[in-house]
Amino acid sequence: MGAIYRGLAVVAAVAVAAVGVVLALPSRPDETGARPVAAPSAVPVSSGPPTAEATAEATVGATVGATVEATAGPTAEATVEPASGVSGDDPAPRPTPTPGTSLAPGYTAMEALYADERLPRLPAKVKRLKLPRAGKSVIKDKRTGLAVPNLPKPWKSYGPAPFTSRQVLPKPSKGPRGMLVSCPVPIEAQKSDRDTALLAARWTLNHHPEGSKIRWLGSQRIKDGWTLLYQVTYGKRSSRAAVMVVDGGMSKPGLVFITVPDTQRNRWRDIPHAIAGVRVLR
C-alpha cells in the first residue's frame, strides 16, 4: 500500500509541473477573432510626407474651425460706401438728355425740355436786360394776382380767351401779329423759377408758326420771379419774345408773355417796358 501511495504522489507532481509549463508558454492571438481598435490620435504622426487624405482632412478641419471661431466671436460692421452723389438706397440718377434724345417712359417735364430740338441749352451766362422805369397804367389780372402793363397805342385790349388778359398790335398783311398776354402758368411749375420760365418759353412755341426754334437773348431774376428774352425763328422770318414767371400769391405762378414779329419790329422797344411793368397786385 505504501508503494501505491508513493506512485500516486509522483503522478500528481508530474501533472502539476505540466500545467505550470503550459501556463508559462506565451499565448498566440486568435487569427480569426476580432481585435480591439484603438482610437486614432488627433494629429497623425508620420515620419514621411503627409498623404493627400491627411492634407484634405487637415484643410477642412482648419476651415471649419476658423468659420466657427469667426461666427462665435464679435462681428465687425462693414460699411459699403455708395458711389459719389448716389445714396445706397436710391437708383443711379439718369443722365440729362440732349436735344433730339429719345425719352424713356416716365420722363419728367425738364427731361422733355432738354430733349427738345427746338430749344438749345440756356448758357450759364446770358446778357442781362436793361429795363426802363415801370409805367403806371396797368391791367389787373386777378386770376394770376399780377398787374400787367397797359401798353400805349397801337396796342389795344382784345378778347382774353384762352388767356386771362390780352393786348394785341394791329394785324399785319401776312404773318402773326404782336400780343401781350397773361394767365396762370399752363405747365407744371418747378422748384426753380428759372426752370418754370424755361418750360413756359417752350410752351409759347404753340403760339408761333410751325417749325419755330428759340435762340436765347437774355435771362435774369426779377422781383418775385424770373424772365427770359429770346428770338423765335421760323423759316426766313422771326419774332422777339419774352416770358415773365411771377409768384402772385395764387395756387400757381402767373405767366406774362409778349411776342412781336419782325414785320412789326418798330414795337420791339415795348418788350422791355412790358417786362419792367409786371408786378404783384397788393
CYANA upper distance limits for C-alpha pairs under 8 A (distance plus 0.5 A):
  1 MET  CA      5 TYR  CA      6.92
  2 GLY  CA      6 ARG  CA      6.77
  3 ALA  CA      7 GLY  CA      6.77
  4 ILE  CA      8 LEU  CA      6.93
  5 TYR  CA      9 ALA  CA      6.80
  6 ARG  CA     10 VAL  CA      6.92
  7 GLY  CA     11 VAL  CA      6.93
  8 LEU  CA     12 ALA  CA      6.73
  9 ALA  CA     13 ALA  CA      6.76
 10 VAL  CA     14 VAL  CA      6.82
 11 VAL  CA     15 ALA  CA      6.78
 12 ALA  CA     16 VAL  CA      6.80
 13 ALA  CA     17 ALA  CA      6.76
 14 VAL  CA     18 ALA  CA      6.78
 15 ALA  CA     19 VAL  CA      6.89
 16 VAL  CA     20 GLY  CA      6.86
 17 ALA  CA     21 VAL  CA      6.86
 18 ALA  CA     22 VAL  CA      6.86
 19 VAL  CA     23 LEU  CA      6.78
 20 GLY  CA     24 ALA  CA      6.66
 21 VAL  CA     25 LEU  CA      7.00
 40 PRO  CA     44 PRO  CA      8.17
 44 PRO  CA     54 ALA  CA      8.41
 46 SER  CA     50 PRO  CA      7.90
 50 PRO  CA     54 ALA  CA      6.61
 50 PRO  CA     55 THR  CA      6.98
 51 THR  CA     55 THR  CA      6.80
 52 ALA  CA     56 ALA  CA      6.67
 53 GLU  CA     57 GLU  CA      6.61
 54 ALA  CA     58 ALA  CA      6.65
 55 THR  CA     59 THR  CA      6.65
 56 ALA  CA     60 VAL  CA      6.63
 57 GLU  CA     61 GLY  CA      6.54
 58 ALA  CA     62 ALA  CA      6.60
 59 THR  CA     63 THR  CA      6.67
 60 VAL  CA     64 VAL  CA      6.60
 61 GLY  CA     65 GLY  CA      6.51
 62 ALA  CA     66 ALA  CA      6.56
 63 THR  CA     67 THR  CA      6.65
 64 VAL  CA     68 VAL  CA      6.64
 65 GLY  CA     69 GLU  CA      6.58
 66 ALA  CA     70 ALA  CA      6.53
 67 THR  CA     71 THR  CA      6.57
 68 VAL  CA     72 ALA  CA      6.48
 69 GLU  CA     73 GLY  CA      6.50
 70 ALA  CA     74 PRO  CA      8.11
 70 ALA  CA     75 THR  CA      8.14
 71 THR  CA     75 THR  CA      7.99
 81 GLU  CA     88 GLY  CA      8.09
 82 PRO  CA     86 VAL  CA      6.60
 82 PRO  CA     87 SER  CA      6.31
 82 PRO  CA     88 GLY  CA      5.74
 83 ALA  CA     87 SER  CA      7.92
 86 VAL  CA     90 ASP  CA      7.00
 86 VAL  CA     91 PRO  CA      7.83
 86 VAL  CA     92 ALA  CA      6.63
 86 VAL  CA     93 PRO  CA      7.99
 87 SER  CA     91 PRO  CA      8.32
 96 THR  CA    111 GLU  CA      7.24
 96 THR  CA    114 TYR  CA      7.73
 97 PRO  CA    101 THR  CA      6.40
 97 PRO  CA    103 LEU  CA      8.40
 97 PRO  CA    111 GLU  CA      6.57
 97 PRO  CA    114 TYR  CA      6.06
 97 PRO  CA    115 ALA  CA      5.80
 98 THR  CA    114 TYR  CA      6.10
 98 THR  CA    115 ALA  CA      5.52
 98 THR  CA    116 ASP  CA      8.38
 99 PRO  CA    114 TYR  CA      6.35
 99 PRO  CA    115 ALA  CA      4.59
 99 PRO  CA    116 ASP  CA      5.59
 99 PRO  CA    117 GLU  CA      5.03
 99 PRO  CA    118 ARG  CA      8.37
 99 PRO  CA    119 LEU  CA      8.09
 99 PRO  CA    120 PRO  CA      7.72
100 GLY  CA    115 ALA  CA      5.76
100 GLY  CA    116 ASP  CA      6.54
100 GLY  CA    117 GLU  CA      5.82
101 THR  CA    115 ALA  CA      5.63
101 THR  CA    116 ASP  CA      8.34
102 SER  CA    115 ALA  CA      7.84
103 LEU  CA    107 TYR  CA      6.95
103 LEU  CA    111 GLU  CA      8.32
103 LEU  CA    112 ALA  CA      7.94
103 LEU  CA    115 ALA  CA      8.08
107 TYR  CA    111 GLU  CA      6.60
107 TYR  CA    112 ALA  CA      7.37
108 THR  CA    112 ALA  CA      6.84
109 ALA  CA    113 LEU  CA      6.83
109 ALA  CA    188 GLU  CA      7.92
109 ALA  CA    199 LEU  CA      8.25
110 MET  CA    114 TYR  CA      6.75
110 MET  CA    195 ASP  CA      8.18
110 MET  CA    199 LEU  CA      7.95
111 GLU  CA    115 ALA  CA      6.66
112 ALA  CA    116 ASP  CA      6.70
113 LEU  CA    119 LEU  CA      8.05
113 LEU  CA    198 LEU  CA      8.47
113 LEU  CA    199 LEU  CA      7.27
113 LEU  CA    202 ARG  CA      7.87
114 TYR  CA    119 LEU  CA      8.11
114 TYR  CA    120 PRO  CA      8.34
114 TYR  CA    121 ARG  CA      7.51
118 ARG  CA    212 SER  CA      7.52
118 ARG  CA    213 LYS  CA      5.05
118 ARG  CA    214 ILE  CA      6.63
119 LEU  CA    202 ARG  CA      7.84
119 LEU  CA    213 LYS  CA      6.80
119 LEU  CA    214 ILE  CA      5.82
119 LEU  CA    215 ARG  CA      7.75
120 PRO  CA    214 ILE  CA      7.73
120 PRO  CA    215 ARG  CA      7.64
120 PRO  CA    216 TRP  CA      8.50
122 LEU  CA    126 VAL  CA      8.43
122 LEU  CA    216 TRP  CA      7.29
126 VAL  CA    216 TRP  CA      8.39
126 VAL  CA    217 LEU  CA      7.37
126 VAL  CA    218 GLY  CA      5.82
126 VAL  CA    219 SER  CA      6.37
127 LYS  CA    217 LEU  CA      7.18
127 LYS  CA    218 GLY  CA      5.45
127 LYS  CA    219 SER  CA      7.30
128 ARG  CA    218 GLY  CA      6.20
128 ARG  CA    219 SER  CA      6.77
128 ARG  CA    220 GLN  CA      6.69
129 LEU  CA    218 GLY  CA      6.87
129 LEU  CA    219 SER  CA      8.15
129 LEU  CA    220 GLN  CA      8.08
129 LEU  CA    272 PRO  CA      8.36
130 LYS  CA    272 PRO  CA      8.12
131 LEU  CA    272 PRO  CA      6.08
131 LEU  CA    273 HIS  CA      7.45
131 LEU  CA    275 ILE  CA      7.95
131 LEU  CA    276 ALA  CA      6.29
132 PRO  CA    272 PRO  CA      7.24
132 PRO  CA    273 HIS  CA      6.66
132 PRO  CA    276 ALA  CA      6.89
133 ARG  CA    273 HIS  CA      8.04
133 ARG  CA    276 ALA  CA      7.17
133 ARG  CA    277 GLY  CA      8.29
134 ALA  CA    273 HIS  CA      7.05
134 ALA  CA    276 ALA  CA      5.71
134 ALA  CA    277 GLY  CA      5.01
135 GLY  CA    149 PRO  CA      7.40
135 GLY  CA    273 HIS  CA      8.02
135 GLY  CA    277 GLY  CA      6.54
136 LYS  CA    149 PRO  CA      8.26
137 SER  CA    149 PRO  CA      6.68
137 SER  CA    150 ASN  CA      5.86
137 SER  CA    151 LEU  CA      8.27
138 VAL  CA    147 ALA  CA      6.30
138 VAL  CA    148 VAL  CA      5.80
138 VAL  CA    149 PRO  CA      4.87
138 VAL  CA    150 ASN  CA      5.07
138 VAL  CA    277 GLY  CA      8.43
139 ILE  CA    147 ALA  CA      6.16
139 ILE  CA    148 VAL  CA      5.56
139 ILE  CA    149 PRO  CA      6.66
139 ILE  CA    150 ASN  CA      6.20
139 ILE  CA    165 SER  CA      8.43
140 LYS  CA    145 GLY  CA      8.23
140 LYS  CA    146 LEU  CA      6.86
140 LYS  CA    147 ALA  CA      5.23
140 LYS  CA    148 VAL  CA      6.87
140 LYS  CA    281 LEU  CA      7.91
141 ASP  CA    145 GLY  CA      6.46
141 ASP  CA    146 LEU  CA      5.97
141 ASP  CA    147 ALA  CA      6.53
141 ASP  CA    148 VAL  CA      7.53
141 ASP  CA    164 THR  CA      7.29
141 ASP  CA    165 SER  CA      7.19
141 ASP  CA    182 SER  CA      8.15
142 LYS  CA    146 LEU  CA      7.16
143 ARG  CA    164 THR  CA      7.41
143 ARG  CA    183 CYS  CA      7.64
143 ARG  CA    184 PRO  CA      7.59
143 ARG  CA    250 MET  CA      8.28
144 THR  CA    182 SER  CA      8.21
144 THR  CA    183 CYS  CA      6.59
144 THR  CA    184 PRO  CA      5.99
144 THR  CA    248 GLY  CA      6.42
144 THR  CA    249 GLY  CA      8.46
144 THR  CA    250 MET  CA      6.88
144 THR  CA    252 LYS  CA      8.29
144 THR  CA    253 PRO  CA      7.46
144 THR  CA    254 GLY  CA      5.34
144 THR  CA    255 LEU  CA      8.22
145 GLY  CA    248 GLY  CA      4.95
145 GLY  CA    249 GLY  CA      6.91
145 GLY  CA    250 MET  CA      6.99
145 GLY  CA    254 GLY  CA      7.76
145 GLY  CA    280 VAL  CA      6.56
145 GLY  CA    281 LEU  CA      6.03
146 LEU  CA    246 VAL  CA      8.43
146 LEU  CA    248 GLY  CA      6.14
146 LEU  CA    254 GLY  CA      7.52
146 LEU  CA    278 VAL  CA      7.42
146 LEU  CA    279 ARG  CA      6.21
146 LEU  CA    280 VAL  CA      5.00
146 LEU  CA    281 LEU  CA      5.58
147 ALA  CA    277 GLY  CA      8.28
147 ALA  CA    278 VAL  CA      6.27
147 ALA  CA    279 ARG  CA      5.82
147 ALA  CA    280 VAL  CA      6.42
147 ALA  CA    281 LEU  CA      6.13
148 VAL  CA    182 SER  CA      8.10
148 VAL  CA    256 VAL  CA      8.13
148 VAL  CA    274 ALA  CA      8.13
148 VAL  CA    277 GLY  CA      7.05
148 VAL  CA    278 VAL  CA      5.62
148 VAL  CA    279 ARG  CA      7.58
149 PRO  CA    273 HIS  CA      8.29
149 PRO  CA    274 ALA  CA      6.34
149 PRO  CA    277 GLY  CA      5.65
149 PRO  CA    278 VAL  CA      6.73
151 LEU  CA    155 TRP  CA      6.46
151 LEU  CA    156 LYS  CA      8.14
151 LEU  CA    167 GLN  CA      8.46
151 LEU  CA    270 ASP  CA      8.20
151 LEU  CA    274 ALA  CA      8.05
152 PRO  CA    156 LYS  CA      8.12
154 PRO  CA    169 LEU  CA      6.54
154 PRO  CA    170 PRO  CA      7.47
155 TRP  CA    167 GLN  CA      6.72
155 TRP  CA    168 VAL  CA      5.92
155 TRP  CA    169 LEU  CA      5.35
155 TRP  CA    170 PRO  CA      7.89
156 LYS  CA    167 GLN  CA      5.76
156 LYS  CA    168 VAL  CA      6.11
156 LYS  CA    169 LEU  CA      7.21
157 SER  CA    166 ARG  CA      6.46
157 SER  CA    167 GLN  CA      4.79
157 SER  CA    168 VAL  CA      6.98
158 TYR  CA    165 SER  CA      8.45
158 TYR  CA    166 ARG  CA      6.08
158 TYR  CA    167 GLN  CA      5.94
158 TYR  CA    168 VAL  CA      7.06
159 GLY  CA    165 SER  CA      8.17
159 GLY  CA    166 ARG  CA      7.12
160 PRO  CA    164 THR  CA      5.85
160 PRO  CA    165 SER  CA      5.18
160 PRO  CA    166 ARG  CA      5.31
160 PRO  CA    181 VAL  CA      8.29
161 ALA  CA    165 SER  CA      8.19
163 PHE  CA    181 VAL  CA      7.04
163 PHE  CA    182 SER  CA      6.55
163 PHE  CA    183 CYS  CA      5.81
164 THR  CA    181 VAL  CA      7.95
164 THR  CA    182 SER  CA      6.28
164 THR  CA    183 CYS  CA      5.59
165 SER  CA    181 VAL  CA      5.96
165 SER  CA    182 SER  CA      5.81
165 SER  CA    183 CYS  CA      7.55
166 ARG  CA    179 MET  CA      7.48
166 ARG  CA    180 LEU  CA      6.18
166 ARG  CA    181 VAL  CA      4.82
166 ARG  CA    182 SER  CA      7.19
167 GLN  CA    179 MET  CA      6.06
167 GLN  CA    180 LEU  CA      5.58
167 GLN  CA    181 VAL  CA      6.86
168 VAL  CA    177 ARG  CA      7.77
168 VAL  CA    178 GLY  CA      6.22
168 VAL  CA    179 MET  CA      4.72
168 VAL  CA    180 LEU  CA      6.82
169 LEU  CA    177 ARG  CA      6.65
169 LEU  CA    178 GLY  CA      5.67
169 LEU  CA    179 MET  CA      6.73
170 PRO  CA    177 ARG  CA      7.39
170 PRO  CA    178 GLY  CA      8.35
171 LYS  CA    176 PRO  CA      7.85
171 LYS  CA    177 ARG  CA      5.83
172 PRO  CA    176 PRO  CA      7.77
172 PRO  CA    177 ARG  CA      6.79
172 PRO  CA    263 THR  CA      8.00
172 PRO  CA    264 GLN  CA      8.50
176 PRO  CA    208 HIS  CA      8.12
176 PRO  CA    209 PRO  CA      8.27
176 PRO  CA    261 PRO  CA      7.20
177 ARG  CA    260 VAL  CA      7.04
177 ARG  CA    261 PRO  CA      6.79
177 ARG  CA    264 GLN  CA      8.12
178 GLY  CA    258 ILE  CA      7.91
178 GLY  CA    259 THR  CA      5.89
178 GLY  CA    260 VAL  CA      4.59
178 GLY  CA    261 PRO  CA      6.63
178 GLY  CA    264 GLN  CA      7.92
179 MET  CA    258 ILE  CA      6.19
179 MET  CA    259 THR  CA      6.18
179 MET  CA    260 VAL  CA      7.18
180 LEU  CA    256 VAL  CA      7.79
180 LEU  CA    257 PHE  CA      6.23
180 LEU  CA    258 ILE  CA      4.80
180 LEU  CA    259 THR  CA      7.23
181 VAL  CA    256 VAL  CA      6.25
181 VAL  CA    257 PHE  CA      5.88
181 VAL  CA    258 ILE  CA      6.96
182 SER  CA    254 GLY  CA      7.64
182 SER  CA    255 LEU  CA      5.97
182 SER  CA    256 VAL  CA      4.87
182 SER  CA    257 PHE  CA      6.80
183 CYS  CA    254 GLY  CA      6.38
183 CYS  CA    255 LEU  CA      5.91
183 CYS  CA    256 VAL  CA      7.30
184 PRO  CA    252 LYS  CA      6.56
184 PRO  CA    253 PRO  CA      6.46
184 PRO  CA    254 GLY  CA      4.92
184 PRO  CA    255 LEU  CA      6.13
185 VAL  CA    189 ALA  CA      7.77
185 VAL  CA    200 ALA  CA      7.57
185 VAL  CA    245 VAL  CA      8.15
185 VAL  CA    252 LYS  CA      7.07
185 VAL  CA    253 PRO  CA      6.44
185 VAL  CA    254 GLY  CA      5.99
185 VAL  CA    255 LEU  CA      5.60
186 PRO  CA    200 ALA  CA      8.02
186 PRO  CA    203 TRP  CA      8.46
187 ILE  CA    196 THR  CA      8.40
187 ILE  CA    199 LEU  CA      7.37
187 ILE  CA    200 ALA  CA      7.11
187 ILE  CA    203 TRP  CA      8.03
188 GLU  CA    196 THR  CA      7.94
189 ALA  CA    196 THR  CA      5.85
189 ALA  CA    252 LYS  CA      7.77
189 ALA  CA    253 PRO  CA      7.96
190 GLN  CA    195 ASP  CA      6.60
190 GLN  CA    196 THR  CA      5.69
191 LYS  CA    195 ASP  CA      8.11
191 LYS  CA    196 THR  CA      8.25
192 SER  CA    196 THR  CA      6.87
193 ASP  CA    197 ALA  CA      6.65
193 ASP  CA    225 GLY  CA      6.37
193 ASP  CA    226 TRP  CA      6.22
193 ASP  CA    245 VAL  CA      7.41
194 ARG  CA    198 LEU  CA      6.76
194 ARG  CA    221 ARG  CA      8.40
194 ARG  CA    225 GLY  CA      8.45
194 ARG  CA    226 TRP  CA      6.25
194 ARG  CA    227 THR  CA      8.21
195 ASP  CA    199 LEU  CA      6.83
196 THR  CA    200 ALA  CA      6.65
196 THR  CA    245 VAL  CA      7.71
197 ALA  CA    201 ALA  CA      6.60
197 ALA  CA    226 TRP  CA      7.01
197 ALA  CA    227 THR  CA      7.22
197 ALA  CA    228 LEU  CA      7.40
197 ALA  CA    243 VAL  CA      7.24
197 ALA  CA    244 MET  CA      7.41
197 ALA  CA    245 VAL  CA      6.23
198 LEU  CA    202 ARG  CA      6.85
198 LEU  CA    228 LEU  CA      8.18
199 LEU  CA    203 TRP  CA      6.76
200 ALA  CA    204 THR  CA      6.85
200 ALA  CA    243 VAL  CA      7.60
200 ALA  CA    245 VAL  CA      8.50
200 ALA  CA    255 LEU  CA      8.22
201 ALA  CA    205 LEU  CA      7.60
201 ALA  CA    228 LEU  CA      8.20
201 ALA  CA    242 ALA  CA      8.21
201 ALA  CA    243 VAL  CA      6.79
204 THR  CA    208 HIS  CA      7.56
204 THR  CA    257 PHE  CA      8.38
205 LEU  CA    209 PRO  CA      8.19
205 LEU  CA    212 SER  CA      7.09
205 LEU  CA    213 LYS  CA      8.29
208 HIS  CA    212 SER  CA      6.99
208 HIS  CA    232 VAL  CA      8.42
209 PRO  CA    234 TYR  CA      7.03
210 GLU  CA    234 TYR  CA      7.69
211 GLY  CA    234 TYR  CA      6.30
211 GLY  CA    235 GLY  CA      8.09
212 SER  CA    232 VAL  CA      6.60
212 SER  CA    233 THR  CA      5.88
212 SER  CA    234 TYR  CA      5.02
212 SER  CA    235 GLY  CA      8.29
213 LYS  CA    232 VAL  CA      5.96
213 LYS  CA    233 THR  CA      5.87
213 LYS  CA    234 TYR  CA      7.18
214 ILE  CA    230 TYR  CA      6.98
214 ILE  CA    231 GLN  CA      6.22
214 ILE  CA    232 VAL  CA      5.21
214 ILE  CA    233 THR  CA      7.06
215 ARG  CA    230 TYR  CA      6.06
215 ARG  CA    231 GLN  CA      5.60
215 ARG  CA    232 VAL  CA      6.94
215 ARG  CA    233 THR  CA      8.40
216 TRP  CA    228 LEU  CA      8.22
216 TRP  CA    229 LEU  CA      6.95
216 TRP  CA    230 TYR  CA      4.90
216 TRP  CA    231 GLN  CA      6.90
217 LEU  CA    228 LEU  CA      8.21
217 LEU  CA    229 LEU  CA      5.80
217 LEU  CA    230 TYR  CA      5.24
217 LEU  CA    231 GLN  CA      7.34
218 GLY  CA    228 LEU  CA      6.16
218 GLY  CA    229 LEU  CA      5.21
218 GLY  CA    230 TYR  CA      7.11
219 SER  CA    226 TRP  CA      8.18
219 SER  CA    227 THR  CA      6.39
219 SER  CA    228 LEU  CA      5.04
219 SER  CA    229 LEU  CA      6.78
220 GLN  CA    226 TRP  CA      6.52
220 GLN  CA    227 THR  CA      6.22
220 GLN  CA    228 LEU  CA      7.28
221 ARG  CA    225 GLY  CA      6.57
221 ARG  CA    226 TRP  CA      4.90
221 ARG  CA    227 THR  CA      6.75
222 ILE  CA    226 TRP  CA      5.67
222 ILE  CA    227 THR  CA      7.02
223 LYS  CA    246 VAL  CA      8.16
223 LYS  CA    279 ARG  CA      8.09
224 ASP  CA    246 VAL  CA      5.89
224 ASP  CA    247 ASP  CA      6.15
224 ASP  CA    248 GLY  CA      8.43
225 GLY  CA    244 MET  CA      7.67
225 GLY  CA    245 VAL  CA      5.87
225 GLY  CA    246 VAL  CA      4.75
225 GLY  CA    247 ASP  CA      6.73
226 TRP  CA    244 MET  CA      6.33
226 TRP  CA    245 VAL  CA      5.91
226 TRP  CA    246 VAL  CA      7.18
227 THR  CA    242 ALA  CA      7.49
227 THR  CA    243 VAL  CA      6.08
227 THR  CA    244 MET  CA      4.89
227 THR  CA    245 VAL  CA      6.88
227 THR  CA    275 ILE  CA      8.11
228 LEU  CA    242 ALA  CA      5.96
228 LEU  CA    243 VAL  CA      5.99
228 LEU  CA    244 MET  CA      7.27
229 LEU  CA    240 ARG  CA      8.22
229 LEU  CA    241 ALA  CA      6.47
229 LEU  CA    242 ALA  CA      4.86
229 LEU  CA    243 VAL  CA      7.34
230 TYR  CA    240 ARG  CA      6.61
230 TYR  CA    241 ALA  CA      5.96
230 TYR  CA    242 ALA  CA      6.60
231 GLN  CA    238 SER  CA      7.40
231 GLN  CA    239 SER  CA      6.33
231 GLN  CA    240 ARG  CA      5.09
231 GLN  CA    241 ALA  CA      6.55
232 VAL  CA    238 SER  CA      5.90
232 VAL  CA    239 SER  CA      5.62
232 VAL  CA    240 ARG  CA      6.68
232 VAL  CA    241 ALA  CA      7.63
233 THR  CA    237 ARG  CA      6.52
233 THR  CA    238 SER  CA      4.70
233 THR  CA    239 SER  CA      7.03
234 TYR  CA    238 SER  CA      6.29
237 ARG  CA    261 PRO  CA      8.47
237 ARG  CA    262 ASP  CA      7.40
238 SER  CA    261 PRO  CA      6.51
238 SER  CA    262 ASP  CA      6.23
239 SER  CA    259 THR  CA      6.98
239 SER  CA    260 VAL  CA      5.89
239 SER  CA    261 PRO  CA      4.38
239 SER  CA    262 ASP  CA      5.87
240 ARG  CA    259 THR  CA      6.21
240 ARG  CA    260 VAL  CA      5.95
240 ARG  CA    261 PRO  CA      6.78
240 ARG  CA    262 ASP  CA      7.88
240 ARG  CA    268 TRP  CA      7.55
241 ALA  CA    257 PHE  CA      7.94
241 ALA  CA    258 ILE  CA      5.99
241 ALA  CA    259 THR  CA      4.62
241 ALA  CA    260 VAL  CA      6.86
241 ALA  CA    271 ILE  CA      8.05
242 ALA  CA    257 PHE  CA      6.35
242 ALA  CA    258 ILE  CA      5.97
242 ALA  CA    259 THR  CA      7.10
242 ALA  CA    271 ILE  CA      7.81
242 ALA  CA    275 ILE  CA      8.28
243 VAL  CA    255 LEU  CA      7.41
243 VAL  CA    256 VAL  CA      6.23
243 VAL  CA    257 PHE  CA      5.04
243 VAL  CA    258 ILE  CA      7.13
244 MET  CA    255 LEU  CA      6.25
244 MET  CA    256 VAL  CA      5.57
244 MET  CA    257 PHE  CA      6.94
244 MET  CA    275 ILE  CA      7.38
244 MET  CA    278 VAL  CA      8.43
245 VAL  CA    253 PRO  CA      6.98
245 VAL  CA    254 GLY  CA      6.25
245 VAL  CA    255 LEU  CA      5.31
245 VAL  CA    256 VAL  CA      7.12
246 VAL  CA    253 PRO  CA      6.09
246 VAL  CA    254 GLY  CA      5.77
246 VAL  CA    255 LEU  CA      7.06
246 VAL  CA    279 ARG  CA      8.32
246 VAL  CA    280 VAL  CA      8.24
247 ASP  CA    252 LYS  CA      7.92
247 ASP  CA    253 PRO  CA      4.98
247 ASP  CA    254 GLY  CA      6.54
247 ASP  CA    280 VAL  CA      8.04
248 GLY  CA    253 PRO  CA      6.59
248 GLY  CA    254 GLY  CA      6.70
248 GLY  CA    280 VAL  CA      5.79
248 GLY  CA    281 LEU  CA      7.63
249 GLY  CA    253 PRO  CA      7.87
250 MET  CA    254 GLY  CA      8.44
256 VAL  CA    278 VAL  CA      8.32
258 ILE  CA    271 ILE  CA      7.39
258 ILE  CA    274 ALA  CA      8.11
259 THR  CA    271 ILE  CA      8.47
260 VAL  CA    264 GLN  CA      6.96
260 VAL  CA    265 ARG  CA      7.36
260 VAL  CA    267 ARG  CA      7.55
260 VAL  CA    268 TRP  CA      6.89
261 PRO  CA    265 ARG  CA      6.82
264 GLN  CA    268 TRP  CA      8.02
267 ARG  CA    271 ILE  CA      8.20
269 ARG  CA    273 HIS  CA      7.99
270 ASP  CA    274 ALA  CA      6.76
271 ILE  CA    275 ILE  CA      6.86
272 PRO  CA    276 ALA  CA      6.60
273 HIS  CA    277 GLY  CA      6.52
274 ALA  CA    278 VAL  CA      7.15
